[in-house]
Amino acid sequence: MRSFPKVSELGKMGEQKCVLLSVASYAFMEQCAARLAPLNLTLSRSLALAYIDTHPGCDQTSLGKAMGMNRGSTMQLVDNLEKTGFVRRDAGPDRRSNALHLTADGRRALGKALKVDEAILNSVLAGLSDRDWKVIFKLIRVIFDAAREESAPEATAAR
């Protein structure tokens, strides 16, 4: 795992809210990646398994849209999930599409991925209270809503 900058030694940049959020986000992503790797998973693979579990029989196009990925990246993701034995492709509703389903191994992998959250909460983030989490979730929703608003087609056209 990579080391992170000592924010306290970054001068004015270490006081920047965006810098702090970025470093914290990267540190958290590293924790997730390190705990998912032994399961032959990445965060993207885990999210894809969760989507397919929730939408059995979905096609690659709907998976890609949900994941915010382009077509080529989605195909590569599904190829990797199929190679690991976590997903199978069945015939879709038309000749050009596949219906995606989790295999038994895929369901087990998803279950283990869901436990990664608990492991991180019990170690790295153990000091956070329920009140802290309410504030964090509120902040995350504000960030997501603002980002969604910024990326809306009419907002992009207005710039």
DRENPA-3360 file (N, C-alpha, C; in nm, 2 decimals, always signed):
BEGIN
1 = MRSFPKVS = +0.08/-0.12/+0.00/+0.00/+0.00/+0.00/+0.09/+0.12/+0.00 ~ +0.05/+0.22/-0.07/+0.13/+0.35/-0.09/+0.11/+0.43/+0.04 ~ +0.21/+0.52/+0.06/+0.20/+0.61/+0.18/+0.13/+0.74/+0.13 ~ +0.08/+0.81/+0.22/+0.01/+0.93/+0.19/+0.09/+1.05/+0.25 ~ +0.07/+1.17/+0.18/+0.14/+1.28/+0.23/+0.10/+1.32/+0.37 ~ +0.19/+1.37/+0.45/+0.16/+1.43/+0.58/+0.10/+1.56/+0.56 ~ -0.03/+1.56/+0.57/-0.11/+1.68/+0.54/-0.06/+1.80/+0.62 ~ -0.03/+1.77/+0.74/+0.02/+1.88/+0.83/+0.15/+1.95/+0.78;
9 = ELGKMGEQ = +0.22/+1.88/+0.69/+0.34/+1.94/+0.64/+0.33/+2.00/+0.50 ~ +0.21/+2.01/+0.45/+0.18/+2.07/+0.32/+0.15/+2.22/+0.31 ~ +0.17/+2.28/+0.43/+0.14/+2.42/+0.43/+0.00/+2.46/+0.40 ~ -0.02/+2.56/+0.32/-0.15/+2.61/+0.28/-0.23/+2.50/+0.21 ~ -0.16/+2.41/+0.13/-0.24/+2.31/+0.06/-0.30/+2.21/+0.16 ~ -0.23/+2.19/+0.27/-0.28/+2.10/+0.37/-0.41/+2.15/+0.44 ~ -0.44/+2.28/+0.42/-0.56/+2.34/+0.48/-0.67/+2.34/+0.38 ~ -0.65/+2.30/+0.26/-0.75/+2.30/+0.15/-0.85/+2.19/+0.17;
17 = KCVLLSVA = -0.98/+2.22/+0.18/-1.08/+2.11/+0.20/-1.08/+2.01/+0.09 ~ -1.06/+2.05/-0.03/-1.06/+1.96/-0.14/-0.94/+1.86/-0.13 ~ -0.83/+1.91/-0.09/-0.71/+1.83/-0.07/-0.74/+1.73/+0.03 ~ -0.79/+1.77/+0.15/-0.82/+1.68/+0.26/-0.92/+1.57/+0.22 ~ -1.02/+1.61/+0.15/-1.12/+1.51/+0.10/-1.06/+1.41/+0.00 ~ -0.97/+1.46/-0.09/-0.91/+1.38/-0.19/-0.81/+1.28/-0.12 ~ -0.73/+1.32/-0.03/-0.64/+1.23/+0.04/-0.71/+1.13/+0.12 ~ -0.82/+1.17/+0.19/-0.90/+1.08/+0.27/-0.96/+0.98/+0.18;
25 = SYAFMEQC = -1.02/+1.02/+0.07/-1.08/+0.93/-0.03/-0.98/+0.83/-0.08 ~ -0.87/+0.88/-0.12/-0.77/+0.79/-0.17/-0.72/+0.69/-0.07 ~ -0.70/+0.73/+0.05/-0.66/+0.64/+0.16/-0.77/+0.53/+0.18 ~ -0.90/+0.57/+0.18/-1.01/+0.48/+0.20/-1.01/+0.38/+0.08 ~ -0.99/+0.43/-0.04/-0.99/+0.34/-0.16/-0.88/+0.24/-0.15 ~ -0.76/+0.28/-0.10/-0.65/+0.19/-0.08/-0.69/+0.08/+0.02 ~ -0.75/+0.12/+0.12/-0.80/+0.02/+0.22/-0.89/-0.08/+0.16 ~ -0.99/-0.03/+0.08/-1.08/-0.12/+0.01/-1.01/-0.22/-0.08;
33 = AARLAPLN = -0.92/-0.16/-0.17/-0.85/-0.24/-0.27/-0.76/-0.35/-0.20 ~ -0.69/-0.31/-0.09/-0.61/-0.41/-0.02/-0.69/-0.52/+0.04 ~ -0.81/-0.49/+0.08/-0.89/-0.60/+0.14/-0.97/-0.68/+0.04 ~ -1.00/-0.62/-0.08/-1.07/-0.69/-0.19/-0.97/-0.78/-0.27 ~ -0.85/-0.74/-0.28/-0.75/-0.81/-0.37/-0.74/-0.96/-0.34 ~ -0.73/-1.00/-0.21/-0.72/-1.15/-0.19/-0.85/-1.22/-0.23 ~ -0.96/-1.15/-0.25/-1.08/-1.21/-0.29/-1.10/-1.22/-0.44 ~ -0.99/-1.17/-0.51/-0.99/-1.16/-0.66/-1.09/-1.06/-0.70;
41 = LTLSRSLA = -1.11/-0.95/-0.62/-1.20/-0.85/-0.65/-1.14/-0.71/-0.65 ~ -1.20/-0.62/-0.72/-1.17/-0.48/-0.72/-1.30/-0.41/-0.67 ~ -1.29/-0.28/-0.65/-1.41/-0.21/-0.62/-1.51/-0.22/-0.73 ~ -1.46/-0.20/-0.86/-1.55/-0.20/-0.97/-1.61/-0.34/-0.99 ~ -1.53/-0.45/-0.97/-1.59/-0.58/-0.98/-1.70/-0.60/-0.87 ~ -1.67/-0.55/-0.75/-1.77/-0.57/-0.64/-1.90/-0.49/-0.67 ~ -1.88/-0.37/-0.72/-2.00/-0.29/-0.76/-2.08/-0.36/-0.87 ~ -2.01/-0.42/-0.97/-2.08/-0.49/-1.08/-2.15/-0.61/-1.02;
49 = LAYIDTHP = -2.09/-0.69/-0.93/-2.16/-0.80/-0.88/-2.28/-0.76/-0.80 ~ -2.27/-0.65/-0.73/-2.39/-0.60/-0.66/-2.50/-0.56/-0.75 ~ -2.47/-0.49/-0.86/-2.57/-0.45/-0.96/-2.63/-0.57/-1.02 ~ -2.55/-0.67/-1.07/-2.61/-0.79/-1.13/-2.69/-0.87/-1.03 ~ -2.65/-0.88/-0.91/-2.73/-0.94/-0.81/-2.87/-0.88/-0.79 ~ -2.87/-0.75/-0.79/-2.99/-0.67/-0.78/-3.08/-0.67/-0.91 ~ -3.01/-0.69/-1.02/-3.08/-0.68/-1.15/-3.04/-0.81/-1.23 ~ -3.08/-0.93/-1.18/-3.05/-1.05/-1.26/-3.10/-1.05/-1.40;
57 = GCDQTSLG = -3.02/-1.09/-1.49/-3.05/-1.09/-1.63/-3.03/-0.96/-1.70 ~ -2.97/-0.86/-1.63/-2.94/-0.74/-1.70/-2.84/-0.76/-1.81 ~ -2.84/-0.66/-1.90/-2.74/-0.66/-2.01/-2.62/-0.57/-1.98 ~ -2.52/-0.58/-2.06/-2.40/-0.51/-2.04/-2.42/-0.36/-2.05 ~ -2.51/-0.32/-2.13/-2.54/-0.18/-2.15/-2.60/-0.12/-2.02 ~ -2.69/-0.18/-1.96/-2.75/-0.13/-1.84/-2.65/-0.13/-1.72 ~ -2.56/-0.24/-1.72/-2.46/-0.24/-1.62/-2.36/-0.12/-1.64 ~ -2.32/-0.10/-1.76/-2.23/+0.01/-1.79/-2.28/+0.14/-1.76;
65 = KAMGMNRG = -2.41/+0.17/-1.79/-2.47/+0.29/-1.75/-2.48/+0.31/-1.60 ~ -2.51/+0.21/-1.53/-2.52/+0.21/-1.38/-2.38/+0.24/-1.32 ~ -2.28/+0.19/-1.39/-2.14/+0.20/-1.34/-2.07/+0.33/-1.39 ~ -2.14/+0.40/-1.48/-2.08/+0.52/-1.54/-1.95/+0.48/-1.63 ~ -1.96/+0.37/-1.69/-1.85/+0.32/-1.78/-1.88/+0.32/-1.92 ~ -1.78/+0.33/-2.01/-1.81/+0.32/-2.15/-1.82/+0.18/-2.19 ~ -1.86/+0.15/-2.31/-1.89/+0.02/-2.36/-1.77/-0.08/-2.35 ~ -1.66/-0.03/-2.39/-1.54/-0.11/-2.40/-1.49/-0.15/-2.26;
73 = STMQLVDN = -1.50/-0.06/-2.16/-1.46/-0.09/-2.02/-1.56/-0.18/-1.96 ~ -1.69/-0.17/-1.99/-1.79/-0.26/-1.94/-1.76/-0.40/-1.99 ~ -1.73/-0.41/-2.12/-1.71/-0.54/-2.18/-1.59/-0.61/-2.11 ~ -1.48/-0.53/-2.09/-1.36/-0.58/-2.02/-1.40/-0.63/-1.88 ~ -1.48/-0.55/-1.81/-1.52/-0.58/-1.67/-1.59/-0.71/-1.67 ~ -1.69/-0.73/-1.76/-1.77/-0.85/-1.76/-1.68/-0.97/-1.81 ~ -1.59/-0.95/-1.90/-1.50/-1.06/-1.94/-1.42/-1.10/-1.82 ~ -1.37/-1.01/-1.74/-1.29/-1.05/-1.62/-1.38/-1.12/-1.52;
81 = LEKTGFVR = -1.50/-1.07/-1.50/-1.59/-1.14/-1.40/-1.63/-1.28/-1.45 ~ -1.64/-1.30/-1.58/-1.67/-1.43/-1.64/-1.54/-1.52/-1.62 ~ -1.42/-1.47/-1.65/-1.30/-1.55/-1.63/-1.28/-1.60/-1.49 ~ -1.32/-1.51/-1.39/-1.30/-1.55/-1.25/-1.41/-1.65/-1.21 ~ -1.51/-1.67/-1.29/-1.62/-1.76/-1.26/-1.73/-1.69/-1.17 ~ -1.73/-1.56/-1.16/-1.83/-1.49/-1.08/-1.96/-1.46/-1.16 ~ -1.95/-1.45/-1.29/-2.06/-1.41/-1.37/-2.07/-1.51/-1.49 ~ -2.19/-1.53/-1.53/-2.21/-1.61/-1.66/-2.30/-1.53/-1.75;
89 = RDAGPDRR = -2.27/-1.54/-1.88/-2.35/-1.48/-1.98/-2.45/-1.58/-2.04 ~ -2.58/-1.55/-2.04/-2.68/-1.63/-2.10/-2.73/-1.55/-2.22 ~ -2.81/-1.62/-2.31/-2.87/-1.55/-2.42/-2.96/-1.44/-2.37 ~ -2.95/-1.32/-2.43/-3.03/-1.21/-2.39/-3.16/-1.21/-2.47 ~ -3.24/-1.10/-2.45/-3.37/-1.10/-2.52/-3.36/-1.08/-2.67 ~ -3.24/-1.04/-2.72/-3.22/-1.04/-2.87/-3.08/-1.09/-2.89 ~ -3.05/-1.11/-3.02/-2.92/-1.18/-3.06/-2.80/-1.10/-3.02 ~ -2.82/-0.97/-3.00/-2.70/-0.88/-2.98/-2.67/-0.86/-2.83;
97 = SNALHLTA = -2.75/-0.91/-2.74/-2.73/-0.89/-2.60/-2.71/-1.02/-2.52 ~ -2.65/-1.00/-2.41/-2.64/-1.11/-2.31/-2.71/-1.08/-2.18 ~ -2.76/-1.18/-2.12/-2.82/-1.16/-1.99/-2.72/-1.21/-1.89 ~ -2.69/-1.12/-1.79/-2.58/-1.15/-1.70/-2.64/-1.20/-1.57 ~ -2.58/-1.30/-1.51/-2.62/-1.37/-1.39/-2.50/-1.40/-1.30 ~ -2.52/-1.39/-1.17/-2.41/-1.43/-1.08/-2.41/-1.58/-1.07 ~ -2.29/-1.64/-1.06/-2.28/-1.78/-1.04/-2.27/-1.80/-0.88 ~ -2.27/-1.92/-0.84/-2.26/-1.95/-0.69/-2.13/-1.88/-0.64;
105 = DGRRALGK = -2.02/-1.89/-0.72/-1.90/-1.83/-0.67/-1.91/-1.67/-0.67 ~ -1.99/-1.62/-0.76/-2.01/-1.48/-0.77/-2.09/-1.43/-0.64 ~ -2.19/-1.51/-0.61/-2.27/-1.48/-0.49/-2.18/-1.48/-0.36 ~ -2.09/-1.58/-0.35/-2.00/-1.59/-0.24/-1.91/-1.47/-0.24 ~ -1.85/-1.44/-0.35/-1.76/-1.33/-0.36/-1.83/-1.20/-0.32 ~ -1.95/-1.18/-0.36/-2.03/-1.06/-0.32/-2.05/-1.05/-0.17 ~ -2.08/-1.17/-0.11/-2.10/-1.17/+0.03/-1.97/-1.14/+0.10 ~ -1.86/-1.18/+0.05/-1.73/-1.15/+0.12/-1.69/-1.00/+0.09;
113 = ALKVDEAI = -1.73/-0.95/-0.02/-1.70/-0.81/-0.05/-1.78/-0.72/+0.05 ~ -1.91/-0.76/+0.07/-1.99/-0.68/+0.17/-1.93/-0.68/+0.31 ~ -1.86/-0.79/+0.34/-1.79/-0.79/+0.48/-1.67/-0.70/+0.48 ~ -1.61/-0.66/+0.37/-1.50/-0.57/+0.37/-1.54/-0.44/+0.44 ~ -1.66/-0.39/+0.41/-1.71/-0.27/+0.47/-1.70/-0.28/+0.62 ~ -1.75/-0.39/+0.67/-1.75/-0.41/+0.82/-1.61/-0.42/+0.87 ~ -1.52/-0.48/+0.80/-1.38/-0.49/+0.85/-1.32/-0.36/+0.86 ~ -1.34/-0.27/+0.76/-1.28/-0.14/+0.76/-1.35/-0.05/+0.87;
121 = LNSVLAGL = -1.48/-0.07/+0.88/-1.54/+0.01/+0.99/-1.49/-0.03/+1.13 ~ -1.46/-0.16/+1.15/-1.41/-0.21/+1.27/-1.26/-0.18/+1.30 ~ -1.19/-0.13/+1.20/-1.05/-0.11/+1.22/-1.02/+0.04/+1.19 ~ -1.00/+0.08/+1.07/-0.96/+0.21/+1.03/-1.06/+0.32/+1.08 ~ -1.19/+0.29/+1.07/-1.29/+0.39/+1.10/-1.36/+0.36/+1.23 ~ -1.30/+0.28/+1.32/-1.36/+0.24/+1.45/-1.40/+0.36/+1.54 ~ -1.33/+0.47/+1.53/-1.35/+0.58/+1.62/-1.47/+0.67/+1.59 ~ -1.54/+0.64/+1.47/-1.65/+0.72/+1.43/-1.78/+0.68/+1.50;
129 = SDRDWKVI = -1.85/+0.78/+1.55/-1.98/+0.75/+1.62/-2.10/+0.75/+1.52 ~ -2.21/+0.71/+1.57/-2.33/+0.72/+1.48/-2.36/+0.86/+1.44 ~ -2.34/+0.96/+1.53/-2.35/+1.10/+1.49/-2.26/+1.14/+1.39 ~ -2.13/+1.09/+1.40/-2.03/+1.12/+1.29/-2.08/+1.07/+1.16 ~ -2.13/+0.95/+1.16/-2.18/+0.89/+1.03/-2.29/+0.97/+0.97 ~ -2.38/+1.02/+1.05/-2.49/+1.10/+1.00/-2.44/+1.23/+0.93 ~ -2.34/+1.29/+0.99/-2.27/+1.41/+0.93/-2.20/+1.37/+0.80 ~ -2.13/+1.26/+0.80/-2.06/+1.21/+0.68/-2.15/+1.18/+0.57;
137 = FKLIRVIF = -2.26/+1.11/+0.60/-2.36/+1.07/+0.49/-2.43/+1.20/+0.44 ~ -2.45/+1.30/+0.52/-2.51/+1.42/+0.48/-2.41/+1.49/+0.38 ~ -2.29/+1.50/+0.42/-2.18/+1.55/+0.33/-2.17/+1.48/+0.20 ~ -2.17/+1.35/+0.20/-2.16/+1.27/+0.08/-2.28/+1.30/-0.01 ~ -2.40/+1.31/+0.05/-2.52/+1.34/-0.04/-2.51/+1.48/-0.10 ~ -2.46/+1.58/-0.02/-2.44/+1.71/-0.08/-2.35/+1.71/-0.19 ~ -2.23/+1.64/-0.18/-2.13/+1.63/-0.28/-2.19/+1.56/-0.41 ~ -2.26/+1.45/-0.39/-2.32/+1.37/-0.50/-2.42/+1.46/-0.57;
145 = DAAREESA = -2.51/+1.53/-0.50/-2.61/+1.61/-0.56/-2.55/+1.72/-0.64 ~ -2.45/+1.79/-0.58/-2.38/+1.90/-0.65/-2.31/+1.85/-0.78 ~ -2.25/+1.73/-0.77/-2.18/+1.68/-0.88/-2.28/+1.64/-0.99 ~ -2.39/+1.58/-0.95/-2.49/+1.54/-1.05/-2.55/+1.67/-1.12 ~ -2.57/+1.77/-1.04/-2.62/+1.90/-1.10/-2.52/+1.96/-1.19 ~ -2.39/+1.96/-1.16/-2.29/+2.01/-1.24/-2.28/+1.93/-1.38 ~ -2.30/+1.80/-1.37/-2.28/+1.72/-1.49/-2.41/+1.70/-1.57 ~ -2.52/+1.76/-1.53/-2.64/+1.75/-1.60/-2.62/+1.82/-1.74;
153 = PEATAAR = -2.68/+1.76/-1.85/-2.66/+1.82/-1.98/-2.69/+1.97/-1.99 ~ -2.80/+2.02/-1.93/-2.83/+2.16/-1.94/-2.72/+2.25/-1.87 ~ -2.66/+2.19/-1.76/-2.55/+2.27/-1.69/-2.43/+2.27/-1.78 ~ -2.40/+2.16/-1.85/-2.28/+2.15/-1.93/-2.30/+2.25/-2.05 ~ -2.42/+2.25/-2.11/-2.45/+2.34/-2.22/-2.44/+2.49/-2.19 ~ -2.47/+2.52/-2.06/-2.47/+2.66/-2.02/-2.33/+2.71/-2.00 ~ -2.23/+2.63/-1.99/-2.09/+2.68/-1.96/-2.03/+2.73/-2.08;
% end
